[in-house]
Amino acid sequence: MFRMRNKLDGQLAAFLKQQRGEQTYAAFSRKTGLPPSTLHRLEMCQQSITLRTLEQVLKRLKVSIHDVFGQ
């Protein structure tokens, strides 16, 4: 179970890094609605995300869950 969670956390981290690109955490924070510190912890796989928060981020980025985790 922990391996799956770690894999999903890693996929989300890679996705967020790719979406953020060269933006600062502050700028990306405004786009996602998440605090910069939370974004940093998610990208470093130091924090997991709730489904409700994930849904909020996906809506704000105008992407689907498949864009993050594949099919």
PQR file with spaces between the fields and no chain letter, atoms N, CA, C, O and H, PARSE charges and radii, in Angstrom:
ATOM       1  N    MET     1       0.823   -1.197    0.000 -0.4000 1.5000
ATOM       2  CA   MET     1       0.000    0.000    0.000 -0.0000 2.0000
ATOM       3  C    MET     1       0.865    1.259    0.000  0.5500 1.7000
ATOM       4  O    MET     1       0.559    2.228   -0.695 -0.5500 1.4000
ATOM       5  N    PHE     2       1.950    1.243    0.784 -0.4000 1.5000
ATOM       6  CA   PHE     2       2.814    2.417    0.841 -0.0000 2.0000
ATOM       7  C    PHE     2       3.515    2.654   -0.493  0.5500 1.7000
ATOM       8  O    PHE     2       3.762    3.799   -0.871 -0.5500 1.4000
ATOM       9  H    PHE     2       2.199    0.456    1.349  0.4000 1.0000
ATOM      10  N    ARG     3       3.836    1.576   -1.205 -0.4000 1.5000
ATOM      11  CA   ARG     3       4.483    1.736   -2.508 -0.0000 2.0000
ATOM      12  C    ARG     3       3.558    2.440   -3.483  0.5500 1.7000
ATOM      13  O    ARG     3       3.991    3.299   -4.251 -0.5500 1.4000
ATOM      14  H    ARG     3       3.635    0.646   -0.898  0.4000 1.0000
ATOM      15  N    MET     4       2.268    2.071   -3.452 -0.4000 1.5000
ATOM      16  CA   MET     4       1.313    2.709   -4.358 -0.0000 2.0000
ATOM      17  C    MET     4       1.181    4.186   -4.014  0.5500 1.7000
ATOM      18  O    MET     4       1.170    5.037   -4.903 -0.5500 1.4000
ATOM      19  H    MET     4       1.916    1.374   -2.828  0.4000 1.0000
ATOM      20  N    ARG     5       1.080    4.486   -2.730 -0.4000 1.5000
ATOM      21  CA   ARG     5       0.955    5.885   -2.320 -0.0000 2.0000
ATOM      22  C    ARG     5       2.195    6.669   -2.742  0.5500 1.7000
ATOM      23  O    ARG     5       2.091    7.790   -3.241 -0.5500 1.4000
ATOM      24  H    ARG     5       1.089    3.794   -2.008  0.4000 1.0000
ATOM      25  N    ASN     6       3.362    6.076   -2.539 -0.4000 1.5000
ATOM      26  CA   ASN     6       4.598    6.755   -2.938 -0.0000 2.0000
ATOM      27  C    ASN     6       4.640    6.981   -4.446  0.5500 1.7000
ATOM      28  O    ASN     6       5.089    8.030   -4.909 -0.5500 1.4000
ATOM      29  H    ASN     6       3.447    5.165   -2.134  0.4000 1.0000
ATOM      30  N    LYS     7       4.172    5.997   -5.208 -0.4000 1.5000
ATOM      31  CA   LYS     7       4.146    6.134   -6.664 -0.0000 2.0000
ATOM      32  C    LYS     7       3.209    7.261   -7.083  0.5500 1.7000
ATOM      33  O    LYS     7       3.553    8.079   -7.936 -0.5500 1.4000
ATOM      34  H    LYS     7       3.807    5.146   -4.832  0.4000 1.0000
ATOM      35  N    LEU     8       2.022    7.300   -6.478 -0.4000 1.5000
ATOM      36  CA   LEU     8       1.049    8.344   -6.817 -0.0000 2.0000
ATOM      37  C    LEU     8       1.555    9.717   -6.391  0.5500 1.7000
ATOM      38  O    LEU     8       1.401   10.693   -7.126 -0.5500 1.4000
ATOM      39  H    LEU     8       1.742    6.636   -5.785  0.4000 1.0000
ATOM      40  N    ASP     9       2.162    9.797   -5.202 -0.4000 1.5000
ATOM      41  CA   ASP     9       2.739   11.064   -4.761 -0.0000 2.0000
ATOM      42  C    ASP     9       3.811   11.522   -5.751  0.5500 1.7000
ATOM      43  O    ASP     9       3.897   12.707   -6.072 -0.5500 1.4000
ATOM      44  H    ASP     9       2.288    9.004   -4.605  0.4000 1.0000
ATOM      45  N    GLY    10       4.626   10.584   -6.232 -0.4000 1.5000
ATOM      46  CA   GLY    10       5.669   10.915   -7.199 -0.0000 2.0000
ATOM      47  C    GLY    10       5.106   11.396   -8.524  0.5500 1.7000
ATOM      48  O    GLY    10       5.634   12.328   -9.130 -0.5500 1.4000
ATOM      49  H    GLY    10       4.556    9.621   -5.971  0.4000 1.0000
ATOM      50  N    GLN    11       4.029   10.755   -8.974 -0.4000 1.5000
ATOM      51  CA   GLN    11       3.404   11.185  -10.230 -0.0000 2.0000
ATOM      52  C    GLN    11       2.827   12.587  -10.086  0.5500 1.7000
ATOM      53  O    GLN    11       2.960   13.412  -10.990 -0.5500 1.4000
ATOM      54  H    GLN    11       3.600    9.998   -8.482  0.4000 1.0000
ATOM      55  N    LEU    12       2.188   12.859   -8.954 -0.4000 1.5000
ATOM      56  CA   LEU    12       1.639   14.191   -8.726 -0.0000 2.0000
ATOM      57  C    LEU    12       2.770   15.218   -8.649  0.5500 1.7000
ATOM      58  O    LEU    12       2.659   16.305   -9.215 -0.5500 1.4000
ATOM      59  H    LEU    12       2.080   12.189   -8.220  0.4000 1.0000
ATOM      60  N    ALA    13       3.842   14.882   -7.962 -0.4000 1.5000
ATOM      61  CA   ALA    13       4.983   15.791   -7.836 -0.0000 2.0000
ATOM      62  C    ALA    13       5.541   16.149   -9.211  0.5500 1.7000
ATOM      63  O    ALA    13       5.782   17.321   -9.499 -0.5500 1.4000
ATOM      64  H    ALA    13       3.933   13.999   -7.502  0.4000 1.0000
ATOM      65  N    ALA    14       5.745   15.149  -10.051 -0.4000 1.5000
ATOM      66  CA   ALA    14       6.281   15.391  -11.394 -0.0000 2.0000
ATOM      67  C    ALA    14       5.319   16.256  -12.208  0.5500 1.7000
ATOM      68  O    ALA    14       5.748   17.160  -12.926 -0.5500 1.4000
ATOM      69  H    ALA    14       5.550   14.197   -9.816  0.4000 1.0000
ATOM      70  N    PHE    15       4.030   15.981  -12.097 -0.4000 1.5000
ATOM      71  CA   PHE    15       3.033   16.756  -12.822 -0.0000 2.0000
ATOM      72  C    PHE    15       3.053   18.215  -12.384  0.5500 1.7000
ATOM      73  O    PHE    15       3.046   19.121  -13.218 -0.5500 1.4000
ATOM      74  H    PHE    15       3.682   15.246  -11.514  0.4000 1.0000
ATOM      75  N    LEU    16       3.079   18.439  -11.066 -0.4000 1.5000
ATOM      76  CA   LEU    16       3.075   19.815  -10.559 -0.0000 2.0000
ATOM      77  C    LEU    16       4.332   20.559  -11.000  0.5500 1.7000
ATOM      78  O    LEU    16       4.257   21.726  -11.385 -0.5500 1.4000
ATOM      79  H    LEU    16       3.084   17.703  -10.389  0.4000 1.0000
ATOM      80  N    LYS    17       5.477   19.901  -10.948 -0.4000 1.5000
ATOM      81  CA   LYS    17       6.724   20.533  -11.390 -0.0000 2.0000
ATOM      82  C    LYS    17       6.636   20.917  -12.866  0.5500 1.7000
ATOM      83  O    LYS    17       7.062   22.000  -13.266 -0.5500 1.4000
ATOM      84  H    LYS    17       5.538   18.953  -10.636  0.4000 1.0000
ATOM      85  N    GLN    18       6.077   20.014  -13.662 -0.4000 1.5000
ATOM      86  CA   GLN    18       5.952   20.273  -15.099 -0.0000 2.0000
ATOM      87  C    GLN    18       4.986   21.437  -15.343  0.5500 1.7000
ATOM      88  O    GLN    18       5.255   22.304  -16.174 -0.5500 1.4000
ATOM      89  H    GLN    18       5.731   19.134  -13.336  0.4000 1.0000
ATOM      90  N    GLN    19       3.877   21.455  -14.626 -0.4000 1.5000
ATOM      91  CA   GLN    19       2.891   22.522  -14.796 -0.0000 2.0000
ATOM      92  C    GLN    19       3.432   23.873  -14.327  0.5500 1.7000
ATOM      93  O    GLN    19       3.161   24.903  -14.944 -0.5500 1.4000
ATOM      94  H    GLN    19       3.658   20.751  -13.950  0.4000 1.0000
ATOM      95  N    ARG    20       4.195   23.865  -13.237 -0.4000 1.5000
ATOM      96  CA   ARG    20       4.748   25.103  -12.692 -0.0000 2.0000
ATOM      97  C    ARG    20       5.808   25.670  -13.619  0.5500 1.7000
ATOM      98  O    ARG    20       5.911   26.887  -13.778 -0.5500 1.4000
ATOM      99  H    ARG    20       4.416   23.028  -12.736  0.4000 1.0000
ATOM     100  N    GLY    21       6.600   24.790  -14.236 -0.4000 1.5000
ATOM     101  CA   GLY    21       7.640   25.254  -15.142 -0.0000 2.0000
ATOM     102  C    GLY    21       8.566   26.239  -14.473  0.5500 1.7000
ATOM     103  O    GLY    21       9.149   25.944  -13.429 -0.5500 1.4000
ATOM     104  H    GLY    21       6.516   23.802  -14.106  0.4000 1.0000
ATOM     105  N    GLU    22       8.706   27.406  -15.065 -0.4000 1.5000
ATOM     106  CA   GLU    22       9.603   28.447  -14.545 -0.0000 2.0000
ATOM     107  C    GLU    22       8.895   29.418  -13.601  0.5500 1.7000
ATOM     108  O    GLU    22       9.513   30.354  -13.092 -0.5500 1.4000
ATOM     109  H    GLU    22       8.233   27.646  -15.913  0.4000 1.0000
ATOM     110  N    GLN    23       7.598   29.195  -13.367 -0.4000 1.5000
ATOM     111  CA   GLN    23       6.862   30.084  -12.469 -0.0000 2.0000
ATOM     112  C    GLN    23       7.395   29.957  -11.046  0.5500 1.7000
ATOM     113  O    GLN    23       7.881   28.900  -10.644 -0.5500 1.4000
ATOM     114  H    GLN    23       7.097   28.434  -13.780  0.4000 1.0000
ATOM     115  N    THR    24       7.298   31.033  -10.302 -0.4000 1.5000
ATOM     116  CA   THR    24       7.634   30.965   -8.880 -0.0000 2.0000
ATOM     117  C    THR    24       6.527   30.210   -8.148  0.5500 1.7000
ATOM     118  O    THR    24       5.420   30.043   -8.660 -0.5500 1.4000
ATOM     119  H    THR    24       6.902   31.891  -10.628  0.4000 1.0000
ATOM     120  N    TYR    25       6.854   29.762   -6.946 -0.4000 1.5000
ATOM     121  CA   TYR    25       5.813   29.111   -6.146 -0.0000 2.0000
ATOM     122  C    TYR    25       4.669   30.078   -5.861  0.5500 1.7000
ATOM     123  O    TYR    25       3.508   29.673   -5.829 -0.5500 1.4000
ATOM     124  H    TYR    25       7.753   29.898   -6.531  0.4000 1.0000
ATOM     125  N    ALA    26       4.989   31.351   -5.655 -0.4000 1.5000
ATOM     126  CA   ALA    26       3.946   32.352   -5.383 -0.0000 2.0000
ATOM     127  C    ALA    26       2.989   32.485   -6.567  0.5500 1.7000
ATOM     128  O    ALA    26       1.772   32.525   -6.385 -0.5500 1.4000
ATOM     129  H    ALA    26       5.933   31.681   -5.681  0.4000 1.0000
ATOM     130  N    ALA    27       3.538   32.554   -7.774 -0.4000 1.5000
ATOM     131  CA   ALA    27       2.694   32.682   -8.972 -0.0000 2.0000
ATOM     132  C    ALA    27       1.860   31.428   -9.183  0.5500 1.7000
ATOM     133  O    ALA    27       0.669   31.512   -9.483 -0.5500 1.4000
ATOM     134  H    ALA    27       4.526   32.522   -7.923  0.4000 1.0000
ATOM     135  N    PHE    28       2.487   30.259   -9.027 -0.4000 1.5000
ATOM     136  CA   PHE    28       1.754   29.011   -9.212 -0.0000 2.0000
ATOM     137  C    PHE    28       0.718   28.829   -8.110  0.5500 1.7000
ATOM     138  O    PHE    28      -0.326   28.216   -8.334 -0.5500 1.4000
ATOM     139  H    PHE    28       3.455   30.191   -8.784  0.4000 1.0000
ATOM     140  N    SER    29       0.998   29.352   -6.934 -0.4000 1.5000
ATOM     141  CA   SER    29       0.055   29.308   -5.825 -0.0000 2.0000
ATOM     142  C    SER    29      -1.242   30.031   -6.181  0.5500 1.7000
ATOM     143  O    SER    29      -2.335   29.546   -5.890 -0.5500 1.4000
ATOM     144  H    SER    29       1.847   29.849   -6.752  0.4000 1.0000
ATOM     145  N    ARG    30      -1.110   31.181   -6.806 -0.4000 1.5000
ATOM     146  CA   ARG    30      -2.304   31.932   -7.213 -0.0000 2.0000
ATOM     147  C    ARG    30      -3.122   31.139   -8.229  0.5500 1.7000
ATOM     148  O    ARG    30      -4.351   31.208   -8.236 -0.5500 1.4000
ATOM     149  H    ARG    30      -0.222   31.575   -7.042  0.4000 1.0000
ATOM     150  N    LYS    31      -2.441   30.395   -9.074 -0.4000 1.5000
ATOM     151  CA   LYS    31      -3.113   29.609  -10.104 -0.0000 2.0000
ATOM     152  C    LYS    31      -3.825   28.376   -9.519  0.5500 1.7000
ATOM     153  O    LYS    31      -4.932   28.037   -9.936 -0.5500 1.4000
ATOM     154  H    LYS    31      -1.443   30.338   -9.068  0.4000 1.0000
ATOM     155  N    THR    32      -3.180   27.716   -8.558 -0.4000 1.5000
ATOM     156  CA   THR    32      -3.732   26.472   -8.001 -0.0000 2.0000
ATOM     157  C    THR    32      -4.625   26.677   -6.785  0.5500 1.7000
ATOM     158  O    THR    32      -5.480   25.843   -6.486 -0.5500 1.4000
ATOM     159  H    THR    32      -2.281   27.992   -8.220  0.4000 1.0000
ATOM     160  N    GLY    33      -4.424   27.784   -6.092 -0.4000 1.5000
ATOM     161  CA   GLY    33      -5.171   28.008   -4.859 -0.0000 2.0000
ATOM     162  C    GLY    33      -4.527   27.360   -3.641  0.5500 1.7000
ATOM     163  O    GLY    33      -5.106   27.373   -2.555 -0.5500 1.4000
ATOM     164  H    GLY    33      -3.730   28.461   -6.336  0.4000 1.0000
ATOM     165  N    LEU    34      -3.335   26.793   -3.812 -0.4000 1.5000
ATOM     166  CA   LEU    34      -2.620   26.180   -2.703 -0.0000 2.0000
ATOM     167  C    LEU    34      -1.513   27.108   -2.215  0.5500 1.7000
ATOM     168  O    LEU    34      -0.913   27.826   -3.015 -0.5500 1.4000
ATOM     169  H    LEU    34      -2.865   26.783   -4.695  0.4000 1.0000
ATOM     170  N    PRO    35      -1.235   27.104   -0.920 -0.5600 1.5000
ATOM     171  CA   PRO    35      -0.123   27.925   -0.431  0.2800 2.0000
ATOM     172  C    PRO    35       1.204   27.472   -1.034  0.5500 1.7000
ATOM     173  O    PRO    35       1.381   26.287   -1.315 -0.5500 1.4000
ATOM     174  N    PRO    36       2.137   28.402   -1.234 -0.5600 1.5000
ATOM     175  CA   PRO    36       3.434   28.037   -1.795  0.2800 2.0000
ATOM     176  C    PRO    36       4.134   26.929   -1.008  0.5500 1.7000
ATOM     177  O    PRO    36       4.758   26.049   -1.602 -0.5500 1.4000
ATOM     178  N    SER    37       4.036   26.964    0.308 -0.4000 1.5000
ATOM     179  CA   SER    37       4.694   25.935    1.125 -0.0000 2.0000
ATOM     180  C    SER    37       4.106   24.559    0.862  0.5500 1.7000
ATOM     181  O    SER    37       4.835   23.568    0.851 -0.5500 1.4000
ATOM     182  H    SER    37       3.529   27.679    0.790  0.4000 1.0000
ATOM     183  N    THR    38       2.809   24.485    0.653 -0.4000 1.5000
ATOM     184  CA   THR    38       2.158   23.209    0.341 -0.0000 2.0000
ATOM     185  C    THR    38       2.609   22.709   -1.021  0.5500 1.7000
ATOM     186  O    THR    38       2.898   21.524   -1.184 -0.5500 1.4000
ATOM     187  H    THR    38       2.217   25.290    0.661  0.4000 1.0000
ATOM     188  N    LEU    39       2.671   23.597   -1.994 -0.4000 1.5000
ATOM     189  CA   LEU    39       3.141   23.210   -3.324 -0.0000 2.0000
ATOM     190  C    LEU    39       4.557   22.643   -3.252  0.5500 1.7000
ATOM     191  O    LEU    39       4.860   21.623   -3.871 -0.5500 1.4000
ATOM     192  H    LEU    39       2.437   24.560   -1.862  0.4000 1.0000
ATOM     193  N    HIS    40       5.401   23.303   -2.507 -0.4000 1.5000
ATOM     194  CA   HIS    40       6.780   22.832   -2.376 -0.0000 2.0000
ATOM     195  C    HIS    40       6.817   21.441   -1.749  0.5500 1.7000
ATOM     196  O    HIS    40       7.519   20.559   -2.245 -0.5500 1.4000
ATOM     197  H    HIS    40       5.155   24.132   -2.004  0.4000 1.0000
ATOM     198  N    ARG    41       6.075   21.236   -0.670 -0.4000 1.5000
ATOM     199  CA   ARG    41       6.051   19.919   -0.011 -0.0000 2.0000
ATOM     200  C    ARG    41       5.480   18.849   -0.933  0.5500 1.7000
ATOM     201  O    ARG    41       5.965   17.718   -0.924 -0.5500 1.4000
ATOM     202  H    ARG    41       5.505   21.952   -0.267  0.4000 1.0000
ATOM     203  N    LEU    42       4.467   19.173   -1.724 -0.4000 1.5000
ATOM     204  CA   LEU    42       3.914   18.209   -2.671 -0.0000 2.0000
ATOM     205  C    LEU    42       4.942   17.846   -3.731  0.5500 1.7000
ATOM     206  O    LEU    42       5.081   16.674   -4.084 -0.5500 1.4000
ATOM     207  H    LEU    42       4.073   20.092   -1.732  0.4000 1.0000
ATOM     208  N    GLU    43       5.662   18.834   -4.242 -0.4000 1.5000
ATOM     209  CA   GLU    43       6.689   18.573   -5.259 -0.0000 2.0000
ATOM     210  C    GLU    43       7.858   17.756   -4.704  0.5500 1.7000
ATOM     211  O    GLU    43       8.523   17.037   -5.450 -0.5500 1.4000
ATOM     212  H    GLU    43       5.550   19.785   -3.955  0.4000 1.0000
ATOM     213  N    MET    44       8.105   17.864   -3.407 -0.4000 1.5000
ATOM     214  CA   MET    44       9.201   17.131   -2.773 -0.0000 2.0000
ATOM     215  C    MET    44       8.723   15.781   -2.211  0.5500 1.7000
ATOM     216  O    MET    44       9.496   15.066   -1.572 -0.5500 1.4000
ATOM     217  H    MET    44       7.564   18.448   -2.801  0.4000 1.0000
ATOM     218  N    CYS    45       7.444   15.433   -2.451 -0.4000 1.5000
ATOM     219  CA   CYS    45       6.829   14.206   -1.924 -0.0000 2.0000
ATOM     220  C    CYS    45       6.905   14.154   -0.401  0.5500 1.7000
ATOM     221  O    CYS    45       7.054   13.081    0.184 -0.5500 1.4000
ATOM     222  H    CYS    45       6.816   16.013   -2.970  0.4000 1.0000
ATOM     223  N    GLN    46       6.804   15.296    0.223 -0.4000 1.5000
ATOM     224  CA   GLN    46       6.828   15.373    1.678 -0.0000 2.0000
ATOM     225  C    GLN    46       5.433   15.515    2.261  0.5500 1.7000
ATOM     226  O    GLN    46       5.263   15.544    3.480 -0.5500 1.4000
ATOM     227  H    GLN    46       6.683   16.168   -0.252  0.4000 1.0000
ATOM     228  N    GLN    47       4.432   15.604    1.388 -0.4000 1.5000
ATOM     229  CA   GLN    47       3.049   15.761    1.824 -0.0000 2.0000
ATOM     230  C    GLN    47       2.155   15.087    0.803  0.5500 1.7000
ATOM     231  O    GLN    47       2.415   15.134   -0.400 -0.5500 1.4000
ATOM     232  H    GLN    47       4.570   15.580    0.398  0.4000 1.0000
ATOM     233  N    SER    48       1.104   14.464    1.293 -0.4000 1.5000
ATOM     234  CA   SER    48       0.092   13.891    0.408 -0.0000 2.0000
ATOM     235  C    SER    48      -1.047   14.894    0.263  0.5500 1.7000
ATOM     236  O    SER    48      -1.188   15.818    1.064 -0.5500 1.4000
ATOM     237  H    SER    48       0.893   14.426    2.270  0.4000 1.0000
ATOM     238  N    ILE    49      -1.846   14.696   -0.762 -0.4000 1.5000
ATOM     239  CA   ILE    49      -2.953   15.608   -1.049 -0.0000 2.0000
ATOM     240  C    ILE    49      -4.268   14.873   -0.811  0.5500 1.7000
ATOM     241  O    ILE    49      -4.366   13.673   -1.068 -0.5500 1.4000
ATOM     242  H    ILE    49      -1.731   13.945   -1.412  0.4000 1.0000
ATOM     243  N    THR    50      -5.265   15.581   -0.328 -0.4000 1.5000
ATOM     244  CA   THR    50      -6.582   14.970   -0.180 -0.0000 2.0000
ATOM     245  C    THR    50      -7.278   14.958   -1.534  0.5500 1.7000
ATOM     246  O    THR    50      -6.931   15.729   -2.429 -0.5500 1.4000
ATOM     247  H    THR    50      -5.185   16.556   -0.120  0.4000 1.0000
ATOM     248  N    LEU    51      -8.240   14.097   -1.674 -0.4000 1.5000
ATOM     249  CA   LEU    51      -8.989   14.043   -2.932 -0.0000 2.0000
ATOM     250  C    LEU    51      -9.713   15.354   -3.210  0.5500 1.7000
ATOM     251  O    LEU    51      -9.779   15.798   -4.357 -0.5500 1.4000
ATOM     252  H    LEU    51      -8.522   13.471   -0.947  0.4000 1.0000
ATOM     253  N    ARG    52     -10.244   15.962   -2.187 -0.4000 1.5000
ATOM     254  CA   ARG    52     -10.961   17.234   -2.354 -0.0000 2.0000
ATOM     255  C    ARG    52     -10.012   18.327   -2.861  0.5500 1.7000
ATOM     256  O    ARG    52     -10.365   19.101   -3.751 -0.5500 1.4000
ATOM     257  H    ARG    52     -10.190   15.602   -1.256  0.4000 1.0000
ATOM     258  N    THR    53      -8.823   18.379   -2.293 -0.4000 1.5000
ATOM     259  CA   THR    53      -7.850   19.380   -2.717 -0.0000 2.0000
ATOM     260  C    THR    53      -7.342   19.077   -4.118  0.5500 1.7000
ATOM     261  O    THR    53      -7.152   19.988   -4.924 -0.5500 1.4000
ATOM     262  H    THR    53      -8.537   17.751   -1.570  0.4000 1.0000
ATOM     263  N    LEU    54      -7.123   17.804   -4.409 -0.4000 1.5000
ATOM     264  CA   LEU    54      -6.702   17.414   -5.755 -0.0000 2.0000
ATOM     265  C    LEU    54      -7.747   17.846   -6.777  0.5500 1.7000
ATOM     266  O    LEU    54      -7.403   18.381   -7.831 -0.5500 1.4000
ATOM     267  H    LEU    54      -7.278   17.064   -3.754  0.4000 1.0000
ATOM     268  N    GLU    55      -9.001   17.619   -6.473 -0.4000 1.5000
ATOM     269  CA   GLU    55     -10.077   18.026   -7.381 -0.0000 2.0000
ATOM     270  C    GLU    55     -10.040   19.540   -7.621  0.5500 1.7000
ATOM     271  O    GLU    55     -10.209   19.994   -8.753 -0.5500 1.4000
ATOM     272  H    GLU    55      -9.281   17.185   -5.616  0.4000 1.0000
ATOM     273  N    GLN    56      -9.821   20.309   -6.568 -0.4000 1.5000
ATOM     274  CA   GLN    56      -9.740   21.770   -6.685 -0.0000 2.0000
ATOM     275  C    GLN    56      -8.589   22.172   -7.602  0.5500 1.7000
ATOM     276  O    GLN    56      -8.757   23.022   -8.476 -0.5500 1.4000
ATOM     277  H    GLN    56      -9.683   19.940   -5.649  0.4000 1.0000
ATOM     278  N    VAL    57      -7.436   21.571   -7.407 -0.4000 1.5000
ATOM     279  CA   VAL    57      -6.262   21.904   -8.212 -0.0000 2.0000
ATOM     280  C    VAL    57      -6.501   21.542   -9.678  0.5500 1.7000
ATOM     281  O    VAL    57      -6.181   22.328  -10.570 -0.5500 1.4000
ATOM     282  H    VAL    57      -7.300   20.880   -6.697  0.4000 1.0000
ATOM     283  N    LEU    58      -7.056   20.367   -9.927 -0.4000 1.5000
ATOM     284  CA   LEU    58      -7.313   19.942  -11.300 -0.0000 2.0000
ATOM     285  C    LEU    58      -8.269   20.895  -12.003  0.5500 1.7000
ATOM     286  O    LEU    58      -8.075   21.225  -13.173 -0.5500 1.4000
ATOM     287  H    LEU    58      -7.315   19.729   -9.202  0.4000 1.0000
ATOM     288  N    LYS    59      -9.290   21.334  -11.298 -0.4000 1.5000
ATOM     289  CA   LYS    59     -10.246   22.286  -11.888 -0.0000 2.0000
ATOM     290  C    LYS    59      -9.563   23.604  -12.211  0.5500 1.7000
ATOM     291  O    LYS    59      -9.775   24.173  -13.282 -0.5500 1.4000
ATOM     292  H    LYS    59      -9.447   21.066  -10.347  0.4000 1.0000
ATOM     293  N    ARG    60      -8.745   24.089  -11.288 -0.4000 1.5000
ATOM     294  CA   ARG    60      -8.095   25.379  -11.507 -0.0000 2.0000
ATOM     295  C    ARG    60      -7.062   25.314  -12.630  0.5500 1.7000
ATOM     296  O    ARG    60      -6.842   26.304  -13.327 -0.5500 1.4000
ATOM     297  H    ARG    60      -8.572   23.627  -10.418  0.4000 1.0000
ATOM     298  N    LEU    61      -6.427   24.150  -12.807 -0.4000 1.5000
ATOM     299  CA   LEU    61      -5.463   23.989  -13.891 -0.0000 2.0000
ATOM     300  C    LEU    61      -6.121   23.554  -15.197  0.5500 1.7000
ATOM     301  O    LEU    61      -5.476   23.488  -16.243 -0.5500 1.4000
ATOM     302  H    LEU    61      -6.606   23.346  -12.241  0.4000 1.0000
ATOM     303  N    LYS    62      -7.418   23.260  -15.116 -0.4000 1.5000
ATOM     304  CA   LYS    62      -8.205   22.838  -16.285 -0.0000 2.0000
ATOM     305  C    LYS    62      -7.622   21.573  -16.923  0.5500 1.7000
ATOM     306  O    LYS    62      -7.432   21.500  -18.137 -0.5500 1.4000
ATOM     307  H    LYS    62      -7.943   23.314  -14.267  0.4000 1.0000
ATOM     308  N    VAL    63      -7.344   20.577  -16.068 -0.4000 1.5000
ATOM     309  CA   VAL    63      -6.845   19.283  -16.510 -0.0000 2.0000
ATOM     310  C    VAL    63      -7.668   18.187  -15.847  0.5500 1.7000
ATOM     311  O    VAL    63      -8.431   18.438  -14.914 -0.5500 1.4000
ATOM     312  H    VAL    63      -7.498   20.636  -15.082  0.4000 1.0000
ATOM     313  N    SER    64      -7.497   16.964  -16.348 -0.4000 1.5000
ATOM     314  CA   SER    64      -8.220   15.839  -15.771 -0.0000 2.0000
ATOM     315  C    SER    64      -7.260   14.991  -14.938  0.5500 1.7000
ATOM     316  O    SER    64      -6.041   15.144  -15.015 -0.5500 1.4000
ATOM     317  H    SER    64      -6.877   16.760  -17.106  0.4000 1.0000
ATOM     318  N    ILE    65      -7.822   14.125  -14.167 -0.4000 1.5000
ATOM     319  CA   ILE    65      -7.022   13.211  -13.354 -0.0000 2.0000
ATOM     320  C    ILE    65      -6.151   12.314  -14.221  0.5500 1.7000
ATOM     321  O    ILE    65      -5.079   11.880  -13.799 -0.5500 1.4000
ATOM     322  H    ILE    65      -8.812   14.001  -14.105  0.4000 1.0000
ATOM     323  N    HIS    66      -6.614   12.041  -15.423 -0.4000 1.5000
ATOM     324  CA   HIS    66      -5.843   11.230  -16.363 -0.0000 2.0000
ATOM     325  C    HIS    66      -4.568   11.943  -16.803  0.5500 1.7000
ATOM     326  O    HIS    66      -3.567   11.300  -17.121 -0.5500 1.4000
ATOM     327  H    HIS    66      -7.486   12.393  -15.765  0.4000 1.0000
ATOM     328  N    ASP    67      -4.610   13.270  -16.819 -0.4000 1.5000
ATOM     329  CA   ASP    67      -3.413   14.036  -17.171 -0.0000 2.0000
ATOM     330  C    ASP    67      -2.316   13.855  -16.117  0.5500 1.7000
ATOM     331  O    ASP    67      -1.128   13.948  -16.426 -0.5500 1.4000
ATOM     332  H    ASP    67      -5.423   13.792  -16.560  0.4000 1.0000
ATOM     333  N    VAL    68      -2.719   13.598  -14.888 -0.4000 1.5000
ATOM     334  CA   VAL    68      -1.773   13.449  -13.783 -0.0000 2.0000
ATOM     335  C    VAL    68      -1.323   11.996  -13.642  0.5500 1.7000
ATOM     336  O    VAL    68      -0.129   11.712  -13.551 -0.5500 1.4000
ATOM     337  H    VAL    68      -3.684   13.522  -14.637  0.4000 1.0000
ATOM     338  N    PHE    69      -2.289   11.084  -13.624 -0.4000 1.5000
ATOM     339  CA   PHE    69      -2.007    9.686  -13.285 -0.0000 2.0000
ATOM     340  C    PHE    69      -2.143    8.710  -14.443  0.5500 1.7000
ATOM     341  O    PHE    69      -1.980    7.505  -14.250 -0.5500 1.4000
ATOM     342  H    PHE    69      -3.259   11.315  -13.698  0.4000 1.0000
ATOM     343  N    GLY    70      -2.435    9.200  -15.632 -0.4000 1.5000
ATOM     344  CA   GLY    70      -2.603    8.315  -16.780 -0.0000 2.0000
ATOM     345  C    GLY    70      -3.931    7.572  -16.727  0.5500 1.7000
ATOM     346  O    GLY    70      -4.803    7.897  -15.921 -0.5500 1.4000
ATOM     347  H    GLY    70      -2.568   10.179  -15.788  0.4000 1.0000
ATOM     348  N    GLN    71      -4.076    6.582  -17.581 -0.4000 1.5000
ATOM     349  CA   GLN    71      -5.350    5.870  -17.649 -0.0000 2.0000
ATOM     350  C    GLN    71      -5.418    4.749  -16.702  0.5500 1.7000
ATOM     351  O    GLN    71      -6.431    4.052  -16.641 -0.5500 1.4000
ATOM     352  H    GLN    71      -3.367    6.317  -18.236  0.4000 1.0000
